[in-house]
Amino acid sequence: MRMSRKRDVTLALARAAATAIGSRPRRPLVAQALWNLRHGRAQQMLSAATTGAVVPLGLEVYVNHYGGSFGNKWMWSPIALAPSLAVAGVAGVRSERAAHTWLPFFSGLLVLNGVAGTYFHGRGVARKPGGFGEASYNLVTGPPLLAPGSLTMIGGIGLVASVMRREKW
């Protein structure tokens, strides 16, 4: 019991001293991140998440479209947009201005690209013999119908990051 009071007094004195010299006491990093989330401040975190998610997804899209021999010229569009969004995400982590300009621009393009990709994948399934009438076969062997949705979700994360407030660290 006595140690608790002693610790409380020590913390109170430390806070008073920090206030007197004009700085606030530092929270642990995890506690500060939670505070930022609770107060709607996640711009840098979501920008980093956008970058961290779009890089491996761009590589996966490249490998799968390479396997499809890039039969349609639009198969190149997510491969071109992924590095652009990755750079915009890094810029959004470093600069609030970039998070409000470049990040929503490339994120919006990726969302539109994901919607278009869902259409093209659906068209690819429909063109297979039997189309959607043989869905149990064509959805497995044709282009993955819902795969472009992951592009749309990552673009959505970037759009959300662009409207969030900046963290306080």
N, C-alpha and C positions, 0 to 999 in steps of 0.2 A: 504494500500500500504506500509506504513512504517513498519507494523508488518511482512510483507513478507520479506523485506530486512533484518530486524533484525534476523529473523529465518534463512535465507540463510547464514548470517554471522556466526551465532551460529553453524550451521551444518558444515560449512567450517572449523571453528576452531576445532570442535570436530574431524573431519576427519584428519586434520593436526596433532592434538595431538595423535590420534591413530596411524597414520603412524610413528610419531616420536618414539613412544615406541614399534613399531614393531607388532602391531595387526591391523586388519582391522575392520571397524564397522560392527556390526551384522545386517543382514537383518531379517525382520520378517520371521517366519517359513514358511508360505505359499509362500512368495516371494522367499525364498531360494529354496523351492521345485520346483517352476515353473522355476527358473533359472537352476536347475539341469536337469529338463526335456528338456529344450530348448538346453542344451549343451550335451545331450546324456548320462547323468549320472543318471541312475535309477536302479542300481543293487540291492540296499537294498530294495527299494520300491517294485520292482517286485518280489523279493524273499519273502517279507512279503505277497504280494498278492497271490503268489503261495500257501503259507502255509494257508492263510486265506480261500482260495477257496477249497483246497483239503480236509480239515478236514470235513466240512459239506457234501461234495460230497461223501467222503468215507463212512460216516454214511448212506447216502441215498442209495448208492450201496449195503451196507450190508443189509439194510432192504429189498430192492427189491430182492436181491439174496436169502435172507432167505425165502421170499415169494415163490421163485422158488425152494425151498428145496435144493439148491446147487446141482441141477441135473447133472451138469458137473463140473469136478474138476477144470476147468479153471475159474469158477466163484469165486474162492478164490483169484485169482491173483490180481485184483484191490484192494481187501481188504487188502492184504499184502503190496502192494506198496504204498497205500495212507499214512499210518503213516511214512513210510520211507521217502517219499517225504516231508512230513510235517517237519520232523526233519532236513532234508537237507535244506529246506527253512529257518528254524530258524538259522541254521548254516551259511547259505549264508548271512543273515542279519548281523550276528556278525563277520564273517570272510570272507575276500576276497578270501583267499585260498580255503575255502570250497565252495564258490560260483563258483569257476572255476573247481572244481573236483567233489564233491559229488552231487551238484545240477544238472549239466548237465547229470550225469550218471543216477540218478533216474528219472529225467524229460524225458530223452530219453526212459527209460524203460516204463514209463507211456504212452508216445506217441505210442510206439509199442503195448502196451496193449490195448489202445483205438482202434487202427486199427484192431487188432485181435478180439476185442469185437464186432466191427461193423460186421465183417465177421460172428462170431458166432450168433449174433442176427439176421442177414440176413438168416443164415441157419435155425435158429429156426422158423422164419416166413415161410420160404419155406417148412418146414416139417409139418406145420399145414395143415389140410384138405383143399384142394384147392390152397394152396401155395400163390404165388403172383397173381394168377388169381382171387382170392377173396381178393384182397388187402384192400378193404374198411372195411372188417371184420378182417382179420388177422393182419393188421398193428395196429389195436386198441387192440385186445385181445392177440396178441403174444408179444414177447420181443420187447421193444422199439428200433426201428432200429437205430435211430440217438443218443440215449443216450450215447453210448461210445464216441461219438465225444466230449463231455464235458471233458472227461479224456484227450483226445488228446489236447484240447485247453489249459487245465491247464498245461499239460506237456510242451506245446509250450511256455507258459508264463515263465516257469522255464528255458527253453533253451534260450529264449531271455534275461532273467535276467543274465544268465551266461556269455553272450558276451558283456553286457553293461559295461560302466565304473562306478567306485564307486562314490557315491555322495560326495560332499564337504559340510559339515555342519558347 
